[in-house]
Amino acid sequence: MNLRDPAGEDPLSEAERRQIHYWMRLTRTLDDRIISLWKQGRGLGGTFSQRGHEAISVGAGFALGPDDVVAPMHRDLGCYLLRGMTPARLLASQLGRATGVNRGRDANLHGCGDLDLNIIGFVSHLPQSMPVALGAAMAFQYREEPRVAMTFVGDGSSNTGLFHETLNLAAVHEAPLVVIVENNQYAYSTPISQQMAIEDISQRGTAQGVTSEIIDGNDVGAVHGAATVAVERARSGGGPTLIEAKTMRMLGHAIHDGAEYVPADLIDKWRKLDPLERYEQTLRDDGVSDDRAFGAVAARCKAEVASAVRFAEESEWPDPQTVAEGVYAP
């Protein structure tokens, strides 16, 4: 599935396709800068690379309506951005400043939720966001609101009991839930072949009675197309969907992890399928954009991220007297 329907018509305008490119480029630019800051010792805590996942987070997030709710995870920076979370707030969080999303309580995407933006904050343990997203979906259903909840999980998450319990309950209640499984082939250092005996995670959704499919997670058109169908199915009462997006984590689990355990030829294979480069080539081939336009977008994103870095570094540190605020057990 891609951005074109079987008749060859593109459901997105050229302007929308250029927007998708912008969000992918902004995600890559911000991600590169966060990694750079961390390696310079200017960031706090740990951080995670988005490289290779931009098509999933942007393509799926772009399919949601403004009133829908999303629960992204640590490799879904693009979804946070297109839902309205600014690079300035995210970088302030990375630097532990009071102006960050979590006001200095954490130093990465953990906890970066904002219900005003319909973003449910990410919990480190996976897939703990799944039942929360299902709860939101069932609330929409109960109130007869035409809204959808989407959440993202990894391949390792599909081996937990909570993954199956959530899918089962979603199927039983025909809840308006969309689950994006980012199968990047490694749960930290454990390859998927050592995690499960089946080949495709989508089989687990089918077994629970959830409409499931497999897509190329490095093709933003495939991601957006599948997510759009799933969202509209959920919104019209058709129940939940599981989308398995096959991709590759191009760096380690976190930046401190060198990922020496991943075969070099596997990384080389997926590097040739870089989602941003592929989409730019698609836009060239379709006459939607060109290298000059891509350069202008790259310059815009670089300037926006540079401004965000200045904002974060000039922001105040959190007041130690507020450390017990916003927690359940001070």
Buried (B, 14 or more C-beta within 10 A) or exposed (E): BBBBEEEEEBEBEEEBBBBBBBBBBBBBBBBBBBBEBBEEEBBBBBBBBBBBBBBBBBBBBBBBEEEBBBBBBBBBBBBBBBBEBBBBBBBBBBBBBEBBBBBBBBBBBBBBBBEEBBBBBBBEEBBBBBBBBBBBBBBBBEEEEEBBBBBBBBBBBBBBEBBBBBBBBBBEBBBBBBBBBBBBBBBEEBBBEEBBEEEBBBBBBBBBBBBBBBBBBBBBBBBBBBBBBBBEBBBEEBBBBBBBBBBBBBBBBBBEBEBEEBEEEEBEEBEEBBBBEBBBEBBBEEEBBEEEBBEEBBEBBBEBBEBBBEBBEEBEEBEEEEEEEEEEEE
